[in-house]
Amino acid sequence: MGLKGKMSASIEKIRNIGIIAHIDAGKTTTSERILFYTGASHRMGNVDEGTTITDFDEEEARRGITIYSAAISCEWKDYAINIIDTPGHVDFTAEVERSLRVLDGAVVVFSAMEGVEAQSETVWRQADKYHVPRICFINKMDRIGASFLRTFQEIERRLAAKPVAMQIPIGEGSTSTGDSFQGVIDLITMKALYYDLDTKGANFEAREIPDAYLEQAQEWRGKLLEAVAELDDQVLEQYYETEEIAEEDIHRLLREATLRGELQPTYCGSSLNYIGVQPVLDAVGTYLPSPLDRPPVEGTNPQPVKKRGPVSNKVISRSPVIDEPVCGLVFKIQTDKHGDLCFMRVYSGQLKSGSRLLNARTGKKELISQLWRVHADSREKVETDCIDAGDIAGVIGPKEAVTGDTLCDIKHPILLESISFPETVISMAVEPESSADRKKLEETLQKLSRQDPTFKAVPNEETGQTIVSGMGELHLEVLRNRMQTEFNLSVRVHKPRVSYRETVLAAIEKEVEFSRPSANGDLYFKVKLRLEPFKGEAPLSIVSQLKPDAPEALDPALQSVMMETLKMGVEGGGQVGFPLMNVQFVVLSVESRDGETNEVAVEAAVSEALHACIMDAKMQLLEPIMKMEVVTPDEFRGNIQADLSSRHAAVHNTEWRSDLCVMEVESPLSQLFGYSTQIRSLSQGRASFSMEPLKYAPAPPSVLKEMIG
């Protein structure tokens, strides 16, 4: 069934879903099965063989992990499903974050062997942040050591979630005695489902529940009915009388509770062995939201009225209907031989090819030249040349759009809340092998940072090198490999370094009067600034205490020059040269003179006051602290703990997952270079770890001494 780009389902039948999980929980295999059963692909890929469809990037196929989220369109029964496949590795957390921002619902995949892992907690928290309703799929029920009950209880305990079992497994793991995993029991229809291996699970049959599992199935069904009955007084009354609930009531109440985020319908199976994937697809249609079930998207007017007086930033909302003005969010950019492909979620109105839209961030117009339906490694042009509210598509045409930009109707501008990404924690210097490649390196880095907002590249004029920063060693390694394979660019790479930050310990005020004769008349501007410690959402804040209608107030153009100069100065770094963090600059007062105050005067005075504040402030160096989960067999625990304490790492919690010891650790990133090699040698390759940036904390005084020499 080729979709031929026509999939324009009615909005209540659209499902924009993500498949999120810890690395190696089987997320990509599950996506592969979904694409096969929905007819979006005619071959079934395999992660271990590097032939999956969603991981079409060479780096992904080689490593067997998903790095770049792919947006794929397919159909199931009468639902149009847009699947955003997201990476589970923490270094690519931005990919998960940007995907969750545009999703309506999610399928969270867990491994029945490992249960809830560190990364599962991270993606669950990210889904909580964006209020994304979800269903759970306990995968790998066929593996030795798999346990449905243990994983189910961990979801309840570690994620503070309320899973509701919709199925239980027939057998678990794989054993020679024959009681291994064979199929699943559907607790609503009370039938046992067995999947046919010859048709790769496309055919399955419902039989009576085997006697050995009947009592267990009745017990779990009782829990399901109780959870549903508690959602509605009338149904509860009926349940007390008859101990039964009508099937349509079960579906209706479960859907309502899932949309509110109160419950998570939970399924089980083995994607690798083709067992249990279709019920998950049914659940996506039955329980996860359509764009209509989500609240209208909110934004502000990007062109506030520029009159004297307070600026109006009134909240504007857009509902997912086609007769509202068009607006959408660019959530991913893929560079391509034929021009960049922007993945865009349309929130309202109709996106038409050939139209011009306003980029609310830059204030410039962007052309929408073509619309495409994307099927991972292939794409088809949208026949109707139009995408309706609630849908997702690939757009070719925008030249300056970056991830997180809003494209909207020119006459009805709206700026949706952009996606905020964490601070980078690691950097390294790169330079081209030959000076002829310098221009090419610049263009390549520009393309990479358009695609990936957690990747930053800053040229260093003095050394001729470029400092690139990212979320972890693997992140930078993958980006380096992409430069070579995708852009045929060979670069010299220097050792990765920790990205330190600086902050201030106490407030300091400075006043600077700038007065200078120039060829075109005198220049004058006076400014008073305060630099103070500040803890907020953003790493830095700049506020003005100037009254908009005071006689000495600046016109908006000069005020924006002042704010821009401050911003550049803060990013330029503190006393040791690292960017400032957790600080606030307050503009206390200004004095201007007609005919003598212009951009040059403002910039010079503000710049001098800013640097005076920084140089005289009591500064503190901050270093990135990583949150780690280390999993090891017990016999290597002592060695690993000793090694961690030699790295100044603190073990906060230890628990057991079957026969493995799981440690929650916090450690300075500076102590973790090459840790993956070390942990392998300490445990004969049997221990594993995952880590993510946690916070910035004061660095030991010795670090600063070393830097200053």
C-alpha positions in Angstrom: 0.0 0.0 0.0 1.9 3.1 -1.1 0.4 6.2 0.4 1.2 8.3 -2.7 1.3 11.4 -0.6 -2.5 11.6 -0.3 -3.0 10.8 3.4 -5.3 13.6 4.2 -7.4 12.0 7.0 -9.9 14.0 9.0 -8.2 15.7 11.9 -9.8 13.4 14.6 -8.2 10.4 12.8 -4.7 11.9 12.9 -2.2 10.6 15.5 1.1 12.3 15.9 3.1 9.9 18.1 6.6 9.3 19.2 8.3 6.1 20.2 10.5 6.9 23.1 12.7 4.7 25.3 16.1 3.9 26.8 18.8 3.0 24.4 18.5 -0.8 23.4 15.0 -1.2 24.7 14.0 -2.2 21.1 12.4 1.1 20.0 13.7 1.0 16.5 12.7 -2.7 16.0 9.2 -1.8 17.2 9.1 1.1 14.7 10.2 -1.3 11.9 7.4 -3.7 12.8 4.9 -0.9 12.8 6.0 0.3 9.4 5.7 -3.3 8.0 2.2 -4.0 9.4 0.9 -0.6 8.3 2.2 -1.2 4.8 4.5 1.8 4.8 7.4 -0.6 4.1 7.5 -3.8 2.2 10.6 -5.2 3.8 11.3 -5.8 7.5 14.6 -4.3 8.6 16.8 -5.6 11.4 18.9 -3.4 13.8 21.5 -6.2 14.3 22.1 -6.4 10.5 22.0 -2.6 10.1 19.1 -2.8 7.7 16.4 -0.8 9.5 14.4 1.8 7.7 14.2 4.6 10.3 18.0 4.4 11.0 18.9 5.2 7.4 21.8 7.3 8.3 25.2 5.5 8.0 26.3 6.4 11.5 23.0 4.9 12.9 23.3 1.7 10.9 26.9 1.2 12.0 26.3 1.8 15.7 22.8 0.2 15.8 21.4 3.2 17.6 19.0 5.9 16.5 20.5 9.4 16.5 18.4 11.6 14.3 14.6 11.4 14.7 12.9 10.5 11.5 9.3 11.5 10.9 7.4 8.8 9.1 3.8 8.7 7.8 1.7 5.6 7.7 -1.9 4.3 7.9 -3.5 1.8 10.3 -7.2 0.8 9.9 -8.8 4.3 9.4 -6.1 6.3 11.3 -3.3 8.4 9.7 -0.3 8.0 12.0 2.8 10.3 11.9 5.5 8.5 13.9 8.5 10.5 15.1 11.2 7.9 15.9 13.4 9.4 18.6 16.9 8.5 19.9 17.3 6.9 23.3 20.9 7.9 23.9 21.2 10.9 26.2 23.8 12.7 24.1 20.9 13.2 21.6 18.4 14.4 24.2 17.7 17.5 22.1 16.2 15.2 19.4 13.8 13.7 22.0 13.0 17.2 23.4 12.2 18.7 20.0 10.1 15.7 19.0 8.0 15.7 22.3 7.3 19.4 21.6 5.3 18.5 18.5 3.9 15.2 19.5 0.3 14.6 20.7 1.0 11.2 22.3 3.8 8.7 22.9 4.5 4.9 23.1 7.1 4.3 25.7 9.1 1.1 25.2 10.7 -0.8 28.1 12.9 -3.8 28.1 11.5 -6.7 30.2 15.0 -7.7 31.1 16.4 -4.3 32.3 13.1 -2.7 33.3 13.1 1.0 33.9 16.6 2.4 33.2 18.1 5.9 33.7 17.2 7.1 30.2 13.7 5.8 30.6 13.3 8.1 33.5 14.7 11.0 31.5 12.3 10.6 28.6 9.4 10.0 31.0 10.2 13.3 32.7 10.5 15.1 29.4 7.1 13.7 28.4 5.7 14.9 31.7 7.1 18.4 31.0 5.1 18.6 27.7 2.0 16.8 29.2 2.2 14.1 26.6 -0.3 11.2 27.1 1.4 7.8 26.7 0.9 4.1 26.5 3.6 1.6 27.6 5.0 -1.5 25.7 7.0 -4.0 27.7 9.2 -5.4 25.0 11.8 -8.3 24.9 9.5 -10.7 26.8 11.3 -13.5 24.9 14.7 -12.8 26.5 16.3 -14.8 29.3 15.6 -13.0 32.6 12.5 -11.1 31.3 9.9 -10.3 33.9 6.6 -8.6 33.1 5.6 -8.1 36.8 9.0 -6.7 37.8 9.0 -4.2 34.9 5.4 -3.2 35.6 6.1 -2.6 39.3 9.2 -0.5 38.4 7.1 1.7 36.1 4.8 2.3 39.1 7.6 2.9 41.6 10.4 4.6 39.7 8.3 6.7 37.4 5.5 7.4 39.9 3.2 6.4 37.0 -0.1 4.5 36.9 0.2 1.7 34.3 -2.9 -0.4 33.7 -2.1 -3.9 32.2 -4.2 -4.5 29.1 -2.4 -7.8 28.4 -0.3 -10.3 30.3 2.3 -12.7 28.7 1.9 -16.4 28.1 5.2 -17.6 29.5 8.3 -15.5 29.9 11.9 -15.5 28.6 13.2 -18.5 26.6 13.9 -21.8 28.2 14.3 -25.4 27.0 11.5 -26.6 29.2 8.8 -25.1 27.0 7.3 -22.5 29.3 9.0 -19.7 27.4 7.2 -16.7 25.9 4.6 -17.8 23.3 1.9 -15.0 23.0 -0.2 -12.6 25.0 -3.6 -12.7 26.8 -5.9 -9.8 26.0 -7.6 -8.8 29.3 -10.5 -7.1 27.6 -11.7 -9.9 25.3 -10.1 -12.6 27.6 -8.6 -14.4 24.6 -5.1 -15.7 24.1 -3.3 -14.3 21.0 -0.8 -16.4 19.1 1.3 -14.8 16.3 2.3 -16.7 13.1 6.0 -16.6 12.5 5.7 -17.6 8.8 3.9 -14.4 8.0 6.2 -12.4 10.3 3.4 -11.9 12.8 1.1 -10.4 10.2 -1.4 -13.2 10.9 -2.4 -14.1 14.4 -5.2 -16.1 16.0 -7.3 -15.7 19.1 -7.8 -18.9 21.1 -9.2 -19.8 24.6 -6.8 -18.9 27.5 -4.7 -22.0 28.5 -5.9 -23.4 31.9 -2.5 -22.7 33.5 -3.0 -19.0 32.9 -6.7 -18.6 33.5 -6.5 -17.7 37.2 -3.7 -15.2 36.6 -5.6 -13.6 33.7 -8.8 -13.2 35.9 -6.8 -11.6 38.7 -5.2 -9.0 36.3 -8.6 -8.4 34.6 -10.0 -7.6 38.0 -7.3 -4.9 38.5 -8.1 -3.5 35.1 -11.8 -3.3 35.8 -11.2 -1.7 39.2 -9.0 1.0 37.8 -11.6 1.8 35.1 -14.6 1.7 37.6 -12.9 4.3 39.8 -13.1 6.8 37.0 -16.9 7.1 36.9 -19.4 6.9 39.7 -22.2 5.4 37.5 -19.9 2.7 36.2 -18.6 2.0 39.7 -22.1 1.4 40.9 -22.8 -1.0 38.0 -19.5 -2.8 38.7 -20.4 -3.4 42.3 -23.6 -5.0 41.2 -22.5 -7.1 38.3 -18.7 -7.2 38.6 -18.6 -6.4 34.9 -18.2 -3.3 32.8 -19.3 -2.9 29.1 -16.5 -3.0 26.6 -17.3 0.5 25.2 -17.3 2.0 28.7 -13.8 0.5 29.3 -12.5 2.0 26.1 -14.2 5.4 26.7 -13.0 5.8 30.3 -9.5 4.5 29.6 -9.2 7.0 26.7 -10.3 9.9 28.9 -7.9 9.0 31.7 -5.0 8.5 29.3 -5.6 11.9 27.7 -5.6 13.5 31.2 -2.3 11.7 31.9 -3.8 9.7 34.9 -3.3 6.2 33.5 -1.1 4.5 31.0 -2.5 1.4 29.2 0.3 -1.2 29.2 1.0 -3.9 26.6 3.7 -6.6 26.3 5.4 -8.6 23.5 8.5 -9.2 21.6 9.0 -6.9 18.5 12.0 -9.0 17.4 9.8 -12.2 17.3 6.8 -10.3 15.8 4.6 -10.8 18.9 2.2 -8.1 20.2 2.8 -5.1 18.0 -0.6 -4.8 16.3 -2.5 -4.3 19.7 -0.1 -1.4 20.4 -1.2 0.1 17.0 -4.8 -0.4 17.9 -4.2 1.3 21.2 -2.6 4.3 19.4 -5.9 4.9 17.6 -8.1 4.0 20.6 -6.4 5.8 23.5 -3.9 8.4 22.3 -5.1 11.9 21.4 -5.8 13.4 18.0 -4.7 17.1 17.5 -8.3 18.1 18.5 -7.8 16.5 22.0 -4.8 18.7 22.8 -5.2 22.3 24.1 -4.8 25.1 21.5 -1.2 26.1 21.0 -0.2 29.4 22.5 2.3 32.1 21.4 2.9 35.9 21.5 2.9 38.6 18.9 6.4 38.9 17.5 5.9 42.5 16.5 5.0 44.3 19.7 3.7 47.8 19.3 6.8 50.2 19.3 5.3 53.1 21.0 6.5 54.7 24.2 5.0 52.8 27.2 5.0 49.1 28.1 5.4 46.6 25.3 2.4 44.5 24.7 3.2 40.7 24.7 -0.4 39.4 24.9 -0.8 35.6 24.6 -2.4 34.5 21.4 -3.7 31.0 20.8 -4.4 29.0 17.6 -6.9 26.1 17.4 -6.3 23.1 15.2 -8.9 24.1 12.5 -8.3 25.0 8.9 -10.2 28.3 8.9 -7.7 29.9 11.4 -4.6 31.7 10.1 -1.8 29.2 9.3 1.0 28.6 11.8 3.5 25.8 12.4 6.7 24.9 14.2 9.9 23.7 12.4 11.1 20.9 14.7 13.8 19.3 12.6 16.0 20.2 9.7 17.6 17.6 7.5 20.3 18.8 5.0 19.8 17.3 1.6 21.4 17.4 -1.8 18.3 19.2 -3.2 18.0 21.7 -0.4 17.1 21.5 3.3 14.0 19.5 4.3 12.3 21.2 7.2 10.0 18.9 9.3 7.0 21.0 10.3 4.1 20.5 12.6 1.1 22.6 11.3 -0.9 23.8 14.3 -3.6 25.8 12.6 -4.9 26.7 9.1 -3.6 25.2 5.9 0.0 25.0 4.7 0.0 25.5 0.9 2.9 25.0 -1.4 3.9 28.1 -3.3 2.8 30.3 -0.4 5.0 32.8 1.6 5.0 32.7 5.4 6.6 34.9 8.0 9.4 33.6 10.1 8.3 35.1 13.4 11.8 35.0 14.9 13.7 36.8 12.1 10.8 38.9 10.8 11.7 37.8 7.3 9.5 36.0 4.7 10.1 32.3 3.8 8.9 30.6 0.6 7.1 27.2 1.0 8.0 25.7 -2.4 7.2 22.0 -2.0 5.4 19.7 0.5 6.5 16.1 1.0 5.2 13.1 2.9 8.3 11.4 4.4 8.7 7.6 4.8 12.1 7.6 6.5 14.4 6.9 3.5 11.9 7.7 0.7 9.4 10.6 0.2 6.5 11.4 -1.9 5.1 14.8 -3.0 1.8 15.8 -1.4 -0.6 15.6 -4.3 -3.1 18.2 -3.0 -0.2 20.7 -2.4 -1.8 21.4 1.0 -1.3 20.2 4.6 -4.1 20.7 7.1 -3.9 21.8 10.7 -2.8 19.0 13.1 -0.6 17.2 10.5 3.1 16.9 10.0 5.0 17.2 6.7 8.4 17.8 5.2 8.8 21.3 3.6 11.3 22.5 1.1 11.9 26.2 0.5 12.8 28.0 3.8 16.3 29.4 3.6 16.9 30.8 7.1 14.6 28.7 9.3 16.3 26.8 12.2 15.0 24.2 14.6 12.3 25.8 16.9 11.2 28.6 14.4 7.6 29.5 14.0 6.4 30.0 10.4 3.0 31.8 10.2 0.6 33.9 8.2 2.2 37.3 7.3 -1.0 39.3 8.3 -1.5 37.3 11.6 1.9 36.9 13.1 2.4 34.6 16.1 5.6 33.4 17.8 5.2 30.0 19.4 7.3 29.2 22.5 10.6 28.0 21.0 12.2 24.7 22.2 14.7 25.4 24.9 17.8 23.2 24.9 20.3 22.5 27.8 23.7 24.1 28.0 26.5 22.3 26.2 29.0 20.6 28.6 32.0 19.5 26.4 34.0 21.2 23.6 36.9 20.5 21.3 38.9 22.4 18.8 38.7 21.4 15.1 40.6 22.8 12.1 40.6 21.9 8.4 43.4 19.6 7.2 44.2 22.1 4.4 43.6 25.9 4.3 41.6 25.3 1.1 39.0 23.6 3.2 38.5 26.5 5.6 35.4 27.9 3.8 33.9 24.4 3.5 34.4 23.8 7.2 32.6 27.0 8.0 29.6 26.1 5.8 29.5 22.5 7.1 29.5 23.7 10.8 26.7 26.2 9.9 24.6 23.4 8.4 25.2 21.1 11.4 24.2 23.8 13.9 21.0 24.6 11.9 20.1 20.9 12.2 21.2 20.4 15.8 20.6 23.2 18.3 22.7 21.6 21.0 25.8 21.8 18.8 27.6 25.2 18.8 30.6 26.3 16.7 32.6 29.4 17.6 35.7 30.4 15.5 38.8 31.5 17.4 40.5 34.2 15.3 43.8 34.0 17.2 44.4 30.3 16.8 42.6 29.7 13.5 40.7 26.9 15.1 37.0 26.5 15.6 35.7 25.4 19.1 32.7 23.0 18.7 30.6 22.2 21.8 28.0 19.5 22.4 26.3 17.3 25.0 28.9 14.5 25.4 31.8 12.6 23.9 29.6 10.5 21.7 27.7 13.5 20.4 31.0 15.2 19.3 32.3 11.9 17.8 29.2 11.4 15.7 29.3 15.0 14.5 33.0 14.6 13.5 32.2 11.4 11.6 29.3 13.2 9.8 31.7 15.9 8.6 33.8 13.2 7.0 31.1 10.9 5.6 28.3 13.4 4.6 30.4 16.5 3.8 33.7 14.8 2.6 35.6 17.1 4.9 38.7 15.9 6.8 39.4 17.8 9.9 42.1 17.7 12.6 40.5 17.3 16.0 42.0 18.2 19.4 41.3 16.6 22.7 37.8 17.3 24.1 37.6 19.8 26.9 35.1 20.5 29.6 32.9 23.6 29.0 33.3 25.6 32.3 31.1 28.6 33.2 31.6 31.6 35.5 29.2 33.2 37.9 29.3 36.1 40.4 29.0 35.6 44.2 27.9 39.1 45.1 26.2 42.1 43.4 28.4 45.0 42.1 27.4 48.3 40.5 29.4 50.5 38.0 28.6 53.8 36.4 30.4 54.9 33.2 30.2 58.2 31.4 31.3 58.1 27.8 32.1 61.5 26.3 34.2 62.0 23.2 34.6 64.5 20.4 34.3 62.9 16.9 34.5 64.1 13.3 30.7 64.3 13.1 30.1 66.1 16.4 30.4 65.1 20.1 29.4 61.7 21.4 27.8 61.3 24.9 26.2 58.5 26.9 26.1 57.7 30.6 24.9 54.3 32.0 24.8 52.7 35.4 24.7 48.8 35.6 24.3 46.3 38.4 25.7 42.7 38.0 24.2 40.2 40.5 23.7 36.5 41.1 20.5 35.2 39.7 18.8 31.7 39.5 16.2 31.5 36.8 15.1 29.2 33.9 17.6 30.8 31.5 21.4 30.9 32.4 21.4 34.7 32.2 18.9 37.5 32.5 19.1 41.2 31.4 16.5 43.6 32.8 15.9 47.3 32.5 14.7 49.4 35.4 14.3 52.4 33.1 10.8 53.9 33.1 9.5 53.9 29.5 8.2 57.5 29.7 11.1 59.0 31.7 12.7 62.1 30.0 16.1 60.3 29.8 14.7 57.0 28.4 16.0 55.8 25.1 14.1 55.2 22.0 13.5 51.5 21.3 16.3 51.3 18.7 19.0 52.5 21.1 17.5 50.4 23.9 17.9 47.3 21.8 21.5 48.2 21.0 22.1 48.4 24.7 20.5 45.1 25.4 22.3 43.4 22.5 25.7 44.7 23.7 25.0 43.4 27.2 24.0 40.0 25.8 27.2 39.7 23.6 29.3 40.7 26.6 27.8 38.1 28.9 28.3 35.4 26.2 31.9 36.7 25.7 32.8 35.4 29.1 34.0 36.4 32.6 37.4 36.9 34.1 38.9 33.6 32.9 37.1 33.8 29.5 34.2 31.3 30.1 30.6 32.3 29.4 28.7 33.7 32.4 25.9 31.8 34.0 23.3 32.4 36.7 23.8 36.1 36.5 21.6 39.1 35.9 22.5 42.5 34.5 20.2 45.3 35.6 20.2 48.7 33.8 19.7 51.1 36.7 19.9 54.5 34.9 21.0 56.2 31.7 21.6 59.7 30.6 21.5 60.7 26.9 21.8 64.0 25.0 19.9 64.9 21.8 22.2 64.8 18.8 25.1 63.4 20.8 23.7 59.9 21.8 23.8 57.3 19.0 24.5 53.6 18.6 28.3 54.1 18.8 28.1 56.0 22.1 25.7 53.6 23.7 27.7 50.5 22.7 31.0 52.0 24.0 29.6 53.1 27.4 27.6 49.8 28.0 30.6 47.7 27.0 32.9 49.6 29.4 30.5 49.4 32.3 29.8 45.7 31.6 33.6 44.8 31.6 34.2 47.0 34.7 31.4 45.0 36.6 32.9 41.6 35.5 36.5 42.5 36.3 35.7 43.8 39.8 33.1 41.2 40.7 33.9 38.3 43.0 33.7 35.5 40.5 33.4 31.7 40.8 34.2 29.0 38.3 31.4 26.4 37.7 31.9 22.9 36.2 29.4 20.5 34.7 28.3 17.7 36.9 26.9 14.5 35.2 24.2 12.2 36.5 25.2 8.6 35.9 23.7 5.2 36.2 26.3 2.4 36.5 25.0 -1.2 36.2 27.4 -4.0 37.2 27.4 -7.6 38.3 28.1 -7.8 42.0 31.7 -9.2 41.7 33.0 -6.0 40.1 31.2 -3.6 42.4 34.1 -3.0 44.7 36.6 -2.1 41.9 34.1 0.1 40.2 33.2 2.0 43.4 36.9 2.5 44.2 37.5 3.9 40.8 34.5 6.2 41.1 35.7 7.6 44.4 39.1 8.3 42.9 37.2 10.4 40.3 35.5 12.5 43.0 32.2 10.9 42.1 29.5 10.5 44.8 27.3 7.3 44.8 23.8 8.5 46.0 21.8 5.3 45.8 22.4 1.6 45.2 19.7 -0.9 44.3 19.4 -4.4 42.8 17.8 -5.3 39.4 17.6 -9.1 39.5 21.3 -10.0 39.9 22.8 -6.7 38.8 23.8 -3.8 41.1 22.6 -0.4 39.9 24.3 2.7 41.3 23.1 6.3 40.9 26.2 8.5 40.7 27.0 12.2 40.4 30.4 13.1 39.0 32.3 16.1 37.6 32.5 15.7 33.8 36.2 16.6 33.9 36.9 13.2 35.7 35.0 11.1 33.1 37.0 11.3 29.9 37.7 7.8 28.7 35.5 6.3 31.4 33.9 3.8 29.0 37.2 2.1 28.3 38.0 2.0 32.1 34.7 0.5 33.1 35.0 -2.2 30.4 38.5 -3.2 31.7 37.4 -3.2 35.3 34.4 -5.5 34.6 35.7 -7.7 31.8 33.2 -5.8 29.6 30.2 -6.8 31.7 29.3 -3.4 33.3 27.6 -0.6 31.5 26.8 3.0 32.3 24.8 5.9 30.9 25.1 9.6 31.8 23.4 12.9 31.2 24.2 16.6 32.2 22.7 17.3 35.6 23.8 20.8 36.6 26.7 23.2 36.9 28.3 23.4 40.4 31.3 25.3 41.9 34.6 23.8 40.7 37.4 23.1 43.2 39.8 26.0 43.7 42.6 23.9 42.3 41.0 23.9 38.8 41.0 27.7 38.7 44.7 27.8 40.0 45.7 25.5 37.2 44.0 27.6 34.6 45.6 30.9 35.7 48.9 29.0 36.0 
